Amino acid sequence: MRIVIAPDKFAGTLTAVEAARAVADGWRAVDPEAECELVPLSDGGPGFVEVLHAALGGRLVDARVSGPLGDPVPARYLVVGDTAYVESALACGLHLVPGDRRDPGRSTTHGVGELVAHAVDRGARTVVVGMGGSGTNDGGAGMLAALGAEPASPLRRGGAALAGIGGPVDLEAARARTAGVRLVAATDVDNPLLGIHGASAVFGPQKGADADQVQRLDAALTAFAEATDPSGRLRGEPGAGAAGGLGYGLLLLGGTVESGVSRVLDAVGLAGLTASADVVVTGEGSFDFQSLRGKLPHGVARTAAEHGVPCLVLAGRVAVGRAEAAAAGVTETHSLVESAGSVEAALERSAEELRVLAGKVARRWKR
């Protein structure tokens, strides 16, 4: 029996690589003859560079850049030919901000701009920026400042500082720095920059913003949008609100928004691997309604369905009904919390409990 194991990360507990190994170990413990193909995945968030490096090879380039609070952090990007793959979370990820210092009004994407500049200065002609897992809400202003946009001071100090941006932002130097380079925002978030579906309202609370701060941050991003795109054309583009508005910053430089899931699935050759599989297993921390809006498990399930292969979801928690899951191409869903008996057990012993759950599922499918 051939099993393709293609999970995303279990946010806060397991990387995609760790999750894939846990599932494989649990499955093989029950069915030693099973052929397990491990295909850890990323939708553009944490793990993006690791997953693509495993699939594409290439060269990892180390750099030291500004973190979300301005402190230096180690980061890296992947170079394959003349294409650089940048994982924005390595420079501005929420995981880089201690819980007691989380303030999306102060955090900046300046380090992302430093990574982009590093890659461009070394010959990259295409830069793919993986989005997701950010701790920022600055509309990409910090990134633009790192590339030369003026006035640099308010742009690099986080989303709250944009409320006092005043006059227009000069993007000429930033656009010149990236001239001739194809910029791609790899994301499956389709939120605009502003409003009730925008970066501040939807993602701000996840980064520590309360209701009042959400309103202030949205107003600050509105001021930034007026100073950078008076026509209003780009602020409503799908994906402009990704990574706290980093998508908008890339759009200002002439970038495009593409599906992070599709890019990664193509890179790892999931369609070909699935075609010869008996079962596909995917998973993530929380399988919920957002998962059905183009997130990674949905992409894996869709690929499996195209080849008539059952797709099983093993997730930390499952908040999707059977009918909804089936409509998305998912054959079965299994909850780590239910299997472990409590949220605490699922979090504290994630790898162990995922191995146990995978074993339980394997018994049902063993031939």
MOPEKA-V838762 format. One record per residue. N is the residue number from 0. OMEGA is omega as a letter, one per 40 degrees, with the letter a starting at -180 (* if undefined). Layout:
n->{N:N}
omega->{OMEGA:OMEGA}
This chain:
n->{0:1:2:3:4:5:6:7:8:9:10:11:12:13:14:15:16:17:18:19:20:21:22:23:24:25:26:27:28:29:30:31:32:33:34:35:36:37:38:39:40:41:42:43:44:45:46:47:48:49:50:51:52:53:54:55:56:57:58:59:60:61:62:63:64:65:66:67:68:69:70:71:72:73:74:75:76:77:78:79:80:81:82:83:84:85:86:87:88:89:90:91:92:93:94:95:96:97:98:99:100:101:102:103:104:105:106:107:108:109:110:111:112:113:114:115:116:117:118:119:120:121:122:123:124:125:126:127:128:129:130:131:132:133:134:135:136:137:138:139:140:141:142:143:144:145:146:147:148:149:150:151:152:153:154:155:156:157:158:159:160:161:162:163:164:165:166:167:168:169:170:171:172:173:174:175:176:177:178:179:180:181:182:183:184:185:186:187:188:189:190:191:192:193:194:195:196:197:198:199:200:201:202:203:204:205:206:207:208:209:210:211:212:213:214:215:216:217:218:219:220:221:222:223:224:225:226:227:228:229:230:231:232:233:234:235:236:237:238:239:240:241:242:243:244:245:246:247:248:249:250:251:252:253:254:255:256:257:258:259:260:261:262:263:264:265:266:267:268:269:270:271:272:273:274:275:276:277:278:279:280:281:282:283:284:285:286:287:288:289:290:291:292:293:294:295:296:297:298:299:300:301:302:303:304:305:306:307:308:309:310:311:312:313:314:315:316:317:318:319:320:321:322:323:324:325:326:327:328:329:330:331:332:333:334:335:336:337:338:339:340:341:342:343:344:345:346:347:348:349:350:351:352:353:354:355:356:357:358:359:360:361:362:363:364:365:366}
omega->{a:a:i:a:a:a:i:i:i:a:i:a:a:i:i:i:i:i:i:i:a:i:a:i:i:a:a:i:i:a:a:a:a:i:a:i:a:a:i:a:i:i:a:i:a:a:a:a:i:a:a:i:i:a:a:a:i:a:i:a:i:i:i:a:i:i:a:i:i:i:i:i:i:i:i:i:a:i:i:a:i:i:i:i:a:i:a:a:i:a:a:a:i:a:i:a:i:a:a:i:a:a:a:i:a:a:a:i:a:a:i:i:i:i:i:i:i:a:a:a:i:i:i:i:i:i:i:a:i:a:i:i:a:i:a:i:a:i:a:a:i:i:a:i:i:a:i:a:a:e:a:a:a:a:a:a:i:a:a:a:a:i:a:a:i:a:a:i:i:a:a:a:i:i:i:a:a:a:i:i:i:a:a:i:a:a:i:i:a:a:i:a:a:i:a:i:a:a:a:a:a:a:a:a:i:a:i:a:i:a:a:a:i:a:a:i:i:i:i:i:i:i:i:i:i:a:a:a:a:a:a:a:a:a:a:a:i:a:i:a:a:i:i:i:i:i:i:i:i:i:i:i:a:a:i:i:i:i:i:i:a:a:a:i:i:a:a:i:a:a:i:i:a:a:a:a:i:i:i:i:i:a:i:a:a:i:a:a:i:i:a:i:i:i:a:i:i:i:i:a:i:i:i:a:i:a:i:a:i:i:a:i:i:a:i:i:i:i:i:i:a:a:i:i:a:i:i:i:a:a:i:i:a:a:i:i:i:a:a:i:i:i:a:a:a:a:a:a:a:a:a:a:i:i:i:a:i:i:i:a:a:i:i:a:a:a:*}
